[in-house]
Amino acid sequence: MRIMSIIVLALSSFTLAACETVQGAGQDISNAGDAITAESQEVQNDL
């Protein structure tokens, strides 16, 4: 029973770490999209 508890705790930790990683990647992609939008607006204004 103790080993099962340790395994569940370890899997829970890995799951939480993965969620934070995905959230960070989503923020990075969002920031890249914002930068591309800003650059495209500058190009549109120059035309």
A tleap script that builds the chain and sets N, CA, C and O, in Angstrom:
source leaprc.protein.ff14SB
mol = sequence {
  NMET ARG ILE MET SER ILE ILE VAL LEU ALA
  LEU SER SER PHE THR LEU ALA ALA CYS GLU
  THR VAL GLN GLY ALA GLY GLN ASP ILE SER
  ASN ALA GLY ASP ALA ILE THR ALA GLU SER
  GLN GLU VAL GLN ASN ASP CLEU
}
set mol.1.N position { 0.822 -1.194 0.000 }
set mol.1.CA position { 0.000 0.000 0.000 }
set mol.1.C position { 0.864 1.255 0.000 }
set mol.1.O position { 0.527 2.248 -0.645 }
set mol.2.N position { 1.957 1.210 0.710 }
set mol.2.CA position { 2.848 2.365 0.789 }
set mol.2.C position { 3.487 2.648 -0.574 }
set mol.2.O position { 3.635 3.806 -0.965 }
set mol.3.N position { 3.858 1.606 -1.281 }
set mol.3.CA position { 4.464 1.777 -2.604 }
set mol.3.C position { 3.452 2.387 -3.570 }
set mol.3.O position { 3.801 3.235 -4.392 }
set mol.4.N position { 2.203 1.953 -3.467 }
set mol.4.CA position { 1.154 2.499 -4.332 }
set mol.4.C position { 0.970 3.992 -4.058 }
set mol.4.O position { 0.777 4.772 -4.991 }
set mol.5.N position { 1.027 4.390 -2.803 }
set mol.5.CA position { 0.898 5.811 -2.456 }
set mol.5.C position { 2.046 6.622 -3.031 }
set mol.5.O position { 1.837 7.734 -3.516 }
set mol.6.N position { 3.244 6.084 -2.981 }
set mol.6.CA position { 4.411 6.768 -3.535 }
set mol.6.C position { 4.279 6.911 -5.040 }
set mol.6.O position { 4.611 7.959 -5.593 }
set mol.7.N position { 3.799 5.876 -5.706 }
set mol.7.CA position { 3.620 5.925 -7.159 }
set mol.7.C position { 2.573 6.969 -7.533 }
set mol.7.O position { 2.778 7.735 -8.475 }
set mol.8.N position { 1.465 7.011 -6.817 }
set mol.8.CA position { 0.415 7.994 -7.097 }
set mol.8.C position { 0.939 9.409 -6.869 }
set mol.8.O position { 0.656 10.308 -7.661 }
set mol.9.N position { 1.690 9.613 -5.806 }
set mol.9.CA position { 2.265 10.925 -5.524 }
set mol.9.C position { 3.236 11.349 -6.624 }
set mol.9.O position { 3.225 12.506 -7.044 }
set mol.10.N position { 4.067 10.434 -7.088 }
set mol.10.CA position { 5.021 10.743 -8.155 }
set mol.10.C position { 4.292 11.089 -9.456 }
set mol.10.O position { 4.654 12.053 -10.131 }
set mol.11.N position { 3.285 10.320 -9.804 }
set mol.11.CA position { 2.525 10.597 -11.025 }
set mol.11.C position { 1.800 11.935 -10.934 }
set mol.11.O position { 1.711 12.662 -11.923 }
set mol.12.N position { 1.289 12.259 -9.766 }
set mol.12.CA position { 0.620 13.546 -9.578 }
set mol.12.C position { 1.606 14.697 -9.771 }
set mol.12.O position { 1.274 15.715 -10.378 }
set mol.13.N position { 2.806 14.525 -9.254 }
set mol.13.CA position { 3.828 15.566 -9.396 }
set mol.13.C position { 4.199 15.774 -10.858 }
set mol.13.O position { 4.335 16.912 -11.308 }
set mol.14.N position { 4.362 14.691 -11.599 }
set mol.14.CA position { 4.695 14.804 -13.016 }
set mol.14.C position { 3.562 15.467 -13.791 }
set mol.14.O position { 3.812 16.255 -14.703 }
set mol.15.N position { 2.331 15.155 -13.439 }
set mol.15.CA position { 1.178 15.743 -14.120 }
set mol.15.C position { 1.118 17.246 -13.883 }
set mol.15.O position { 0.875 18.013 -14.815 }
set mol.16.N position { 1.335 17.664 -12.657 }
set mol.16.CA position { 1.318 19.095 -12.351 }
set mol.16.C position { 2.458 19.823 -13.054 }
set mol.16.O position { 2.273 20.940 -13.538 }
set mol.17.N position { 3.612 19.215 -13.114 }
set mol.17.CA position { 4.753 19.835 -13.803 }
set mol.17.C position { 4.459 19.976 -15.291 }
set mol.17.O position { 4.808 20.990 -15.896 }
set mol.18.N position { 3.830 18.984 -15.881 }
set mol.18.CA position { 3.497 19.038 -17.305 }
set mol.18.C position { 2.490 20.151 -17.582 }
set mol.18.O position { 2.582 20.827 -18.607 }
set mol.19.N position { 1.545 20.343 -16.692 }
set mol.19.CA position { 0.547 21.407 -16.884 }
set mol.19.C position { 1.215 22.772 -16.886 }
set mol.19.O position { 0.879 23.630 -17.703 }
set mol.20.N position { 2.152 22.974 -15.984 }
set mol.20.CA position { 2.840 24.256 -15.938 }
set mol.20.C position { 3.676 24.465 -17.191 }
set mol.20.O position { 3.775 25.588 -17.685 }
set mol.21.N position { 4.272 23.415 -17.707 }
set mol.21.CA position { 5.073 23.520 -18.918 }
set mol.21.C position { 4.198 23.900 -20.104 }
set mol.21.O position { 4.576 24.758 -20.902 }
set mol.22.N position { 3.048 23.278 -20.229 }
set mol.22.CA position { 2.129 23.578 -21.328 }
set mol.22.C position { 1.622 25.010 -21.205 }
set mol.22.O position { 1.497 25.714 -22.207 }
set mol.23.N position { 1.331 25.443 -19.981 }
set mol.23.CA position { 0.866 26.814 -19.781 }
set mol.23.C position { 1.957 27.795 -20.188 }
set mol.23.O position { 1.663 28.808 -20.823 }
set mol.24.N position { 3.201 27.520 -19.839 }
set mol.24.CA position { 4.312 28.395 -20.224 }
set mol.24.C position { 4.493 28.445 -21.732 }
set mol.24.O position { 4.760 29.505 -22.299 }
set mol.25.N position { 4.348 27.300 -22.374 }
set mol.25.CA position { 4.461 27.272 -23.831 }
set mol.25.C position { 3.330 28.074 -24.465 }
set mol.25.O position { 3.545 28.771 -25.456 }
set mol.26.N position { 2.146 27.982 -23.909 }
set mol.26.CA position { 1.018 28.747 -24.430 }
set mol.26.C position { 1.254 30.245 -24.306 }
set mol.26.O position { 0.896 31.007 -25.204 }
set mol.27.N position { 1.848 30.668 -23.212 }
set mol.27.CA position { 2.152 32.086 -23.034 }
set mol.27.C position { 3.209 32.536 -24.031 }
set mol.27.O position { 3.110 33.633 -24.581 }
set mol.28.N position { 4.226 31.702 -24.276 }
set mol.28.CA position { 5.263 32.044 -25.252 }
set mol.28.C position { 4.671 32.184 -26.648 }
set mol.28.O position { 5.017 33.111 -27.381 }
set mol.29.N position { 3.787 31.273 -27.017 }
set mol.29.CA position { 3.162 31.330 -28.336 }
set mol.29.C position { 2.277 32.576 -28.444 }
set mol.29.O position { 2.241 33.229 -29.486 }
set mol.30.N position { 1.576 32.894 -27.375 }
set mol.30.CA position { 0.738 34.092 -27.370 }
set mol.30.C position { 1.589 35.353 -27.533 }
set mol.30.O position { 1.217 36.261 -28.276 }
set mol.31.N position { 2.722 35.409 -26.846 }
set mol.31.CA position { 3.613 36.564 -26.966 }
set mol.31.C position { 4.169 36.682 -28.387 }
set mol.31.O position { 4.300 37.786 -28.915 }
set mol.32.N position { 4.494 35.551 -28.998 }
set mol.32.CA position { 4.987 35.578 -30.378 }
set mol.32.C position { 3.892 36.081 -31.311 }
set mol.32.O position { 4.173 36.853 -32.228 }
set mol.33.N position { 2.665 35.661 -31.097 }
set mol.33.CA position { 1.544 36.125 -31.910 }
set mol.33.C position { 1.328 37.620 -31.765 }
set mol.33.O position { 1.033 38.309 -32.741 }
set mol.34.N position { 1.476 38.120 -30.547 }
set mol.34.CA position { 1.338 39.569 -30.323 }
set mol.34.C position { 2.419 40.342 -31.065 }
set mol.34.O position { 2.146 41.396 -31.639 }
set mol.35.N position { 3.639 39.829 -31.059 }
set mol.35.CA position { 4.742 40.490 -31.764 }
set mol.35.C position { 4.494 40.501 -33.271 }
set mol.35.O position { 4.736 41.508 -33.936 }
set mol.36.N position { 4.014 39.388 -33.801 }
set mol.36.CA position { 3.728 39.310 -35.238 }
set mol.36.C position { 2.602 40.283 -35.598 }
set mol.36.O position { 2.659 40.947 -36.634 }
set mol.37.N position { 1.584 40.366 -34.744 }
set mol.37.CA position { 0.481 41.293 -34.993 }
set mol.37.C position { 0.975 42.730 -35.011 }
set mol.37.O position { 0.593 43.511 -35.883 }
set mol.38.N position { 1.817 43.079 -34.057 }
set mol.38.CA position { 2.344 44.448 -33.994 }
set mol.38.C position { 3.164 44.776 -35.233 }
set mol.38.O position { 3.035 45.867 -35.788 }
set mol.39.N position { 4.000 43.850 -35.673 }
set mol.39.CA position { 4.826 44.074 -36.866 }
set mol.39.C position { 3.961 44.214 -38.114 }
set mol.39.O position { 4.219 45.067 -38.963 }
set mol.40.N position { 2.932 43.371 -38.222 }
set mol.40.CA position { 2.067 43.451 -39.403 }
set mol.40.C position { 1.291 44.767 -39.425 }
set mol.40.O position { 1.043 45.318 -40.498 }
set mol.41.N position { 0.910 45.267 -38.270 }
set mol.41.CA position { 0.221 46.552 -38.215 }
set mol.41.C position { 1.154 47.686 -38.636 }
set mol.41.O position { 0.718 48.631 -39.294 }
set mol.42.N position { 2.422 47.604 -38.267 }
set mol.42.CA position { 3.383 48.613 -38.674 }
set mol.42.C position { 3.560 48.600 -40.195 }
set mol.42.O position { 3.644 49.654 -40.824 }
set mol.43.N position { 3.614 47.412 -40.772 }
set mol.43.CA position { 3.753 47.301 -42.227 }
set mol.43.C position { 2.515 47.883 -42.911 }
set mol.43.O position { 2.632 48.605 -43.901 }
set mol.44.N position { 1.332 47.570 -42.384 }
set mol.44.CA position { 0.090 48.097 -42.953 }
set mol.44.C position { 0.069 49.621 -42.890 }
set mol.44.O position { -0.391 50.271 -43.828 }
set mol.45.N position { 0.555 50.191 -41.806 }
set mol.45.CA position { 0.583 51.647 -41.667 }
set mol.45.C position { 1.565 52.296 -42.623 }
set mol.45.O position { 1.337 53.416 -43.081 }
set mol.46.N position { 2.668 51.596 -42.934 }
set mol.46.CA position { 3.664 52.135 -43.855 }
set mol.46.C position { 3.180 52.112 -45.299 }
set mol.46.O position { 3.666 52.886 -46.124 }
set mol.47.N position { 2.237 51.242 -45.613 }
set mol.47.CA position { 1.714 51.154 -46.981 }
set mol.47.C position { 0.750 52.261 -47.175 }
set mol.47.O position { 0.175 52.396 -48.255 }
savepdb mol mol.pdb
quit
